Amino acid sequence: MHALEKILARHAEKDVVTTGEIIKAKVDLAEVNDLYLQTIYSFYEMGGKKVWDKNKLCFVFDHYAPAPTIKTAQIHKEMREFVQENNLTHHFDINTGVCHQVMHEAGLVYPGMILVATDSHTTTHGAFGAFGTGVGATDMATIMISGELWFRVPEIVEIKINGKPEPGVMAKDVILHILGKLGADACVYKAIEFCGTYIDDLDVAERMVICNMAVEMGAKTAYMVPNQKILDYIRTRTNKEFEIYDTDEDFVYAENYVFDINNLSPQIAVPHSVDNVVSIDQLPEVRIDQAFIGACTGGRLEDIQAAAEILRGQKINPHTRLIIIPASNEVLLNAIKFGFIEDLIKAGATLSTPGCGPCLGAHQGVIAEGENCVTASNRNFPGRMGSTGGSIYLASPATTAASALMGKLTDPRTFLKGENV
């Protein structure tokens, strides 16, 4: 069996599971974000009285942080009441950040676990050797009542990535390149294991970027064998005992792909699809009205550092807005500590509250009709960040910062001559 299958088997109290099998498995952590008030209504409609385990369910307010409308304020109010009634141990209010960042910062994510959340980008947690996946309100209500959920054991695809990109080429460029080659429907309800020499050496933040974007290929979950950097990080966050599962040597993957990224250039997903990817040097000049660095894909300390290195001592283009939203308060405090926030504000950036911001078009920087936005977030569908008449270009944090500086889509490599960020 594959490591992911062993995780599922253990949580289903079975010795063996096979591809396509429907199982019922125990969930180690469930997370509800503030888009999903319906989970509470469904919980009560299905007969729920108290959640199955107050230590294993958490609520995170990130998509509407702080509440931009009366309606979203009401959502927060009802969710806070539910949290208090059930005496939940973990509630991340509007002062914390994005769910996929704050959960691992709080020591709630570890290898070998099953983590289910009301967010499709829960594949992110495969970076820690966990089985992470997203569900809707009814499935989440089932977990809230019973602590269990049904799963179909997915086919598993191996994507091997070898090489070392040059400074200015980040993990976002790598996963966009792969998306462009394989397509947005390449792995529907399949699991993806990312491996290879590139993955072996990646730090926590960049691993999370790769796994985060796995869902953009339709993946149900993603997985990486935890490296020493991951293990060192987890052990600074939790004392919990965990198990790292090995994939059997004779396991046969459903599909295998190999990518060499030694000479990879910065990549751009152009409107209006995540797999409509081209190298930045193949594009004509594209005016940029807004640049956004943040969300669960691009708001970590390393991302903010990349932007600060490019913009330190510079001024962004006077016709371009640059919005910086750290993924969590911890990220924000560290970015202040290291001087990155000061560098960015002096360069003309606008800083907003940790959370999802304009990624979902909710608030804190939506775009207007006819505007172009380059963003380090994860989706560029029409209307994703505001007007359906706007255009969204997905890029790395480095490319986003360089584009804000020049007022047009710009290759960041000329601004980053040192070690790869």
N, C-alpha and C positions, 0 to 999 in steps of 0.2 A: 504493500500500500504506500501511497504518498503520505507525507507528513500531514497534509490537510485532512486526508481520509482518516488518519489515526486520531486526529483531534475530534473529528465528528464521531468516530466509533466510540471513543472514550466517553464523550458526553451523551451518547445514546445508550451506553452500557452494553455495547456489542463488541465482539472480538474482531469482526470484519464488516466493512461496508463496501459496496461496489457501485460503480458509476450508474446513475439513473435510479438508484434505490431511494425510496422515500423513507426518511427516518424521523423520529421525534427525539430531540436533543435538549439537554439542559443548557441554559444560557448563564454565563458568568457575569455579564454586565449588560444592562439595557439603558439606552439613553434616548430621551425625548427632547427635541428642540422646540422652539416657540412658533414654528409653523403648524404644529400638530396638536392643537387643543382638542381635536376630535378624538385623540387617544383616550382622554379622560371621559368624554361622553360615551365612547364605545365600551370602556371599562365598566361603567355603571350599567349600560344597556345589556351587557353580557353577564351581569350578576356579580360583578366585583364589589368587594366591601373594603378590604385592606390589601395592599400590594404584597406579593409573595415574599419579598425580602427587602427591607428598607435600606440595606447596605448595598444592594445590587441594582438599584434603579436610580438614575440621576436625571435631573432636568437641567437644560442649558438654555439660557436666553442669549442668542447670538444673532439671529437673522433680523431681529427688531430691537437692537440694543444701541441706545435707549429707545423706548417706544416712540415711533414717529407719528402715530395717529391715535385717536380715541379707541378705535377698534383693537389695535395691537396692545394698548395699555390694558384693555379689558382682558385680553388673552393672558397677559402677564399676571393680572390680578387673580384670575381663576386658577392658573397654574400654581401660583404661590400658595393659595389656599389648599390645593391638593397636596402640595409638598408638606405643608404644616400639618394637615390632617393625618398624613401617613408617616410623619416624623422621619422623612428621608434624610439620610446621612449626608448625601451629596447633592447640593443645589448650587449651580453656578449662575448667579444673577447677572444683571447687565454690566457689572463692574469686573467681569472676568475675561471673556473672550470667546473664540470659536470652539465649538465642541471638540473637534478633532485635535486641538492643541491643548485645551485645559484638562482633558481626561488623562492624557499621559503625563502631563505635568503633575497631576494630583496622585500619580502612582497607581492608577486604576487599570492600566494596560500592561500586559505582560505576555510572553510566549505561551502558546498552547491553549489560550482561552478562546471562548466564543463571545464576541461582542456584537450586539445587534442595536442599530440606531435608526431613527426616523430621518435618515439622510443617506442619499445614494453614495456619497463619498466616504462611507465607512470602510471601504476597501483600503483606505489610508493605513489602517492599523496592521495590515499585512507586513508593513515595514518592521514591526516588532515580533514577527513570528506568530501573530494571532490570526484567527478566522474572524474577519470583520465583514459585515454585510448590512445593507440597508433594507428597511421594510416600511410598509404603510401603517395606517392607524389601527386597522383591525388586527393585524398580526401583532403589533406592539401591545395592544390591549390584552391579547391572549398571553403574551409573556408576562405582563404586569400582574395577571391573575395567577398564572401557573408556574412561571419561571421556565417554561419550555416552549418550543416551536418546532414545526415540521421543516425539514430541509430536504431538497433533492440533492443527492451527492453529485457534484458537477464533474464534467470532463475537465482534465487539467492540461493546460498548454504551457510549454516551456519556452520562455523568451530569454535567450542568452545574449548578454551585452558585454562585449570586450573592448578594451582600449582605454585611453585617457584623453579627454578633450582638452583643448588649449584654454587658457584664461579667457573668460568672457562667454564661454559655452557652458551652460548649466544643465542640471537634471531636467528642467522643463524643456530645453531644446531636444534632449535625448528622447523623452517620451513623446513629444510632438512629432519627431522624425518617425518613430515607430508607428504612431497613430496614422500618419500620412501614408506609410507603406502598407499597413495591414487593413485599415479602414475602421469606421465606427461600429460596424456590426461583426467584427472578426471573432469576438469571443462571447457572444450572447449566452448568458447563464453558464458560462464556463469559469473555471478558476485559472488565474495566471500565476505561474512561478517565475519571478525574475531572478536571474543568476548570471554568472560570468565574472571576469576579472574587474570590470567596472563596478558592479554591484558589491563585490567583496570589499571594496575599499571605501564605499560611500559612507558619509556621516548620517546622523539621524535625520536631519532636515531634508536632505536630498533623497534619501530612501523614501521618505513620506511623500514627496512630490511624485515619484514614479508610481507608487502604489495608489495614490489619490486618483491619478488620471486613468487607472486601469478600467474604471467604470465607464469611461468614455469610449471604450471598445466593447461595452456591453457586459463586462465581467461581473460575476456574482461576488467574487472575492479575489484578493491578490495575496501573494505570499513571497517572503524572502527568508532564507535561513538567517537567523540573527547573527551578526558579526560581533566582534569584541566591543566596538563602539556602541552598539545597541545594548549589549549586556551591561557595560559600564554605566550607561545612562539609566537603565532600569533599576540597577542596584542603588543608585543615588536617590531613587524615588520611592521604592517600596522594599519591605523586608519579606514580602510574600514568597512562599515557595512556589516554583513553577517548573514545568518540564518542557524541554525542547525535543520535539519529535524528529526522527530521522526518516528520510524517504528510503525505502528499500532499493537496493542496487538493481534489482530486476524489474522495477516499476517501468511501465511503458506509457509515455505521455501521448495524449490524443494528437498533438501537433508539436513540432519543434521549429523554432526560428532562431537565427543567429544574426546579430548586428555588430558591425565594427564601427566604432564612433571616433576613431583616432583623428580623422580629418573632417569631422562634422562642423558645419557652420551654424550660426544662430538660425533658428527655425521660427516661422510665423504661421499660425493657423488663420487664414484670411476668411472674411465673411462668406457664408454664414454656417460653417460646419467645422467641428473640431478636427476632422480628418482632411480638410482642404488645406494642406500644409505645403509650404514652399520655403526654400532657402531665402534668407533676407536679401542676398545679393541678386536674386532673380526678380525682385519686385521693382516696379517703377516707383517714383517718389510718391509717398503717401503722407498727406498732411495729418498731424495729430492735434486734436483739440483737447483731449483729456488722456492722462496716463494714470493707471491705478496699480499700486503695489499693496497687496493684502490678501485677505480671505484664507481658506484652508489650504490653498495651493502655494501662495506666495507671500505670506505675511510673517515669516519667521525671522529670527535675528539675522541669520545668514543672508536672507533676501534684502533686509533693510541695510545691512552692511554693504552688500554689492552696490546698492543705489547710492549710499553715502560715499563710497570710494570713487564713483564716477562724478558725483555732483559736488564734492568738497571744493570750496573756493570758486564755484561756478554759479551761474544764474540760469534757471530754466528759461526756455523761450517765452517771451512775453505774451504770446498768443496761445500758450498751452497751460492747462491746469494739471498739476501733479498731486494726487491724493495718496497719502500713506496711512494705512490702517494696520497696526500691529495685530498679530493673531491672538495675543493675550496680554493681560496686564504684566505678566512676568517678562514677556518679550519687550514690551514698552519700557519697563524699568531698566532692563539691561541695555536697550538701545539708547536710553538717556545716559546711563552710566558710562558707556563707551563713547559718547559724544556724537553718535550717528544722527540722533534727532535734531540736535543743534545744527549739524552740517546741512541736513535736508531742509529745515525751516529757513535757514539763511539763504539756501539756494532757491527758495520760493515755493516749497512744498506746503500743502495743507495737511495737517494732522487731525485724525478723527478717532473716536472711541473704539477700542478693540472690539471686534465683532466682524460680521460678514460684510457690512457696508453695502456698496452698490452692486456687489456680485450677483445678487438676485433682483436687482432693480428696485429694492425696497426704499433706500434712502442713502444719505451721506455721499451723494455724488452721481446721480443718474444723468444720462446723456440725452440731448435733445435731437429733434429731427435733423438729419443731415450731418450730424457730428461723427467724427472718427475717434474711437477710444482704443488705445493699446493697453492691455491689462495682463498682469501676472496671475490672474484667476483661471478658472477652468472651462468656461463655456462661452461660446460666441453666437448663440442662437439669436434671431431677431427678437428684440424686446427684452433680452436677458438683463440688460443694464439700463433700461429706460425706454426711450422711444423705439418702436419697431422700424422707424426710418433711420436709426443710427447704425453705424458699422463698428463691429468689435473685432480687434485683432489680438489673438492670444500670443504671448511671448514670455520670455524669461524676465525676472526682475532686472537683470542687467540691461537687456534690450529695452525694457520699458523705461528705465532711467535715462539711458542714452537718447531715446526718442523724445523724452520730455525736454531734455537739454537742447536738442536741435530743432524741435518742433515738427519733426517728421520721423518716420520709421528709420532707425539708425543702428548700424552694426556696433555693438559695444566693445568689440575686441581692441579697437584703437585706444580705448580709455582704460583698459585693464591689462597691464603689462606684467603684473606680479603673479603670485600663486593663484591657482584656480579658486574662486570663492565658493 
